[in-house]
Amino acid sequence: MLLTAAAAVLGTGVAAFMYARRKLLPELPTVPHVELPRYMGLWYEVARLPTRYEKNCQHVTAEYRLMPDGRVSILNTCHKHELEGPIEKAKGTARVVDKETNAKLKVSFFWPFEGDYWILDLDYADYQYALVGEPGRKNLWILSRKPHLERAWRDQLVAKGRELGFPVENLIFTGQPVTETD
């Protein structure tokens, strides 16, 4: 009984701390609008903040497909330890939570748990790069339509992440294969 009470107090304390921390951070702005059909397709991960579910991942991709009900199917692929290492895949879904901008989504890889997926910067001309994060500033991804992003664009997105309060000094730059389109 005492152990259960201690666990409940600890859990409540952690939840309160996380809530208070989130309230101390300034509002996280997203892009004004995302055309979801243009956002769909294959994206290469250029960089990410460390996450336990992407530990030792290289050659990471995310493929998004718009479903008839308006949700987005997700297929994430990771090659473990090296560019041609063993493949791990994760399937999930996302739903738009801000229908005015389409820039805020909730993603789920294991129901009923959901996480925030907010589009913070985007190449409006061609949808060739994106900066994605969440309000707690723990997760951040730089995505590109090609395996390698031009250095100037990459630096611009890192600077934007820093400006928004993400710990960009911890970014992991994802190894991707060299292709003829680079």
C-alpha positions in Angstrom: 0.0 0.0 0.0 2.8 2.4 0.9 4.7 1.5 -2.3 1.5 2.3 -4.4 1.1 5.6 -2.7 4.7 6.5 -3.2 4.4 5.6 -6.9 1.3 7.8 -7.2 3.0 10.7 -5.6 6.1 10.4 -7.8 3.9 10.0 -10.9 1.9 13.1 -10.0 5.1 15.1 -9.3 6.6 14.2 -12.7 3.4 15.1 -14.5 3.2 18.4 -12.7 6.8 19.2 -13.5 6.3 18.4 -17.2 3.2 20.5 -17.3 4.9 23.5 -15.5 8.0 23.2 -17.8 5.8 23.3 -20.9 3.9 26.4 -19.5 7.3 28.2 -19.0 8.2 27.8 -22.7 7.0 30.4 -25.1 4.2 29.5 -27.6 5.7 27.4 -30.5 4.7 29.0 -33.8 3.9 26.8 -36.8 3.8 27.6 -40.5 0.6 29.4 -41.6 -0.6 26.7 -43.9 0.3 23.2 -45.2 -1.2 21.8 -48.3 -1.4 18.2 -47.1 -1.4 16.5 -50.6 1.9 18.3 -51.4 3.4 17.2 -48.1 2.7 13.6 -48.7 5.3 11.2 -50.1 8.9 10.2 -49.1 11.0 12.4 -46.8 14.6 11.7 -45.7 15.7 12.6 -42.2 18.6 15.0 -42.3 18.9 15.5 -38.6 17.1 14.8 -35.3 17.3 15.4 -31.6 18.1 12.1 -29.9 15.1 9.8 -29.3 15.2 6.3 -27.8 13.1 4.9 -30.6 15.7 6.1 -33.2 18.8 5.0 -31.3 21.5 3.9 -33.7 19.4 4.7 -36.8 20.9 5.6 -40.1 19.3 6.1 -43.6 16.0 7.1 -41.9 13.0 7.9 -44.1 9.3 8.7 -43.4 6.6 8.1 -46.0 3.3 9.8 -45.6 0.1 8.9 -47.5 -3.2 10.7 -47.3 -6.1 8.3 -46.5 -9.7 8.7 -47.7 -10.8 9.6 -44.2 -8.3 12.6 -44.0 -5.9 10.9 -41.7 -2.3 10.3 -42.8 -0.7 6.8 -42.9 3.0 6.8 -41.8 5.8 4.4 -42.6 9.1 5.1 -40.9 12.1 3.2 -41.9 15.5 3.0 -40.1 18.6 1.1 -40.9 20.3 0.0 -37.7 23.9 1.0 -37.1 24.9 1.6 -40.7 23.5 2.8 -44.0 22.8 -0.7 -45.3 22.2 -2.3 -41.8 19.1 -4.3 -40.8 15.9 -2.5 -41.4 13.3 -1.6 -38.8 10.0 -0.2 -39.8 7.2 1.5 -37.8 3.7 2.0 -39.1 1.5 4.7 -37.6 -1.2 7.2 -38.4 -1.6 11.0 -37.9 -4.6 13.2 -37.7 -4.8 16.9 -38.2 -5.7 18.8 -35.0 -5.5 22.3 -36.5 -7.7 22.2 -39.6 -7.1 26.0 -40.3 -3.4 25.5 -40.9 -2.9 21.7 -41.2 0.4 22.4 -39.4 -0.4 20.6 -36.2 -0.9 16.9 -36.2 -1.1 14.1 -33.6 0.8 10.9 -34.5 0.3 7.5 -33.1 2.4 4.4 -33.5 0.8 2.6 -30.6 -2.8 3.3 -29.8 -3.9 5.1 -27.6 -0.7 7.0 -27.3 -0.2 10.1 -29.4 2.5 12.7 -29.9 2.6 16.2 -31.3 3.9 16.7 -34.9 4.1 20.4 -35.6 5.4 21.7 -38.9 7.6 24.7 -37.9 9.2 25.6 -41.2 8.6 24.5 -44.8 9.8 25.2 -48.3 6.6 26.6 -49.7 7.8 26.8 -53.3 8.5 23.1 -53.8 8.0 21.3 -50.4 11.6 20.2 -50.5 12.5 20.6 -46.8 10.7 20.9 -43.5 11.4 21.5 -39.8 9.2 19.5 -37.5 9.0 19.6 -33.7 6.7 19.6 -30.7 5.9 22.2 -28.0 8.0 20.6 -25.3 11.1 21.1 -27.4 12.3 17.5 -26.8 11.8 16.3 -30.4 13.0 18.1 -33.6 13.5 16.8 -37.1 15.0 18.3 -40.3 13.5 16.6 -43.3 14.3 16.7 -47.0 12.9 15.2 -50.2 16.5 14.2 -51.2 18.9 12.2 -49.0 21.1 15.3 -48.6 20.0 18.8 -48.0 21.9 21.8 -49.3 24.1 23.2 -46.5 22.6 26.7 -46.6 19.1 25.3 -46.1 20.3 22.9 -43.4 22.0 25.8 -41.6 18.9 27.9 -41.9 16.7 25.2 -40.4 19.2 24.6 -37.5 19.2 28.4 -36.8 15.3 28.4 -36.8 15.3 25.5 -34.3 17.7 27.4 -32.1 15.6 30.5 -32.3 12.5 28.5 -31.3 14.3 27.2 -28.2 15.3 23.7 -29.2 18.7 22.3 -28.0 20.1 22.1 -31.5 23.6 21.5 -30.1 22.4 18.0 -29.5 21.3 17.3 -33.1 22.3 14.1 -34.7 23.0 14.4 -38.4 21.6 11.3 -40.0 23.7 9.3 -42.4 22.0 8.8 -45.8 23.2 7.1 -49.0 24.8 9.1 -51.8 22.6 9.0 -54.9 22.8 10.5 -58.4 20.2 13.1 -57.6 22.3 14.6 -54.8 
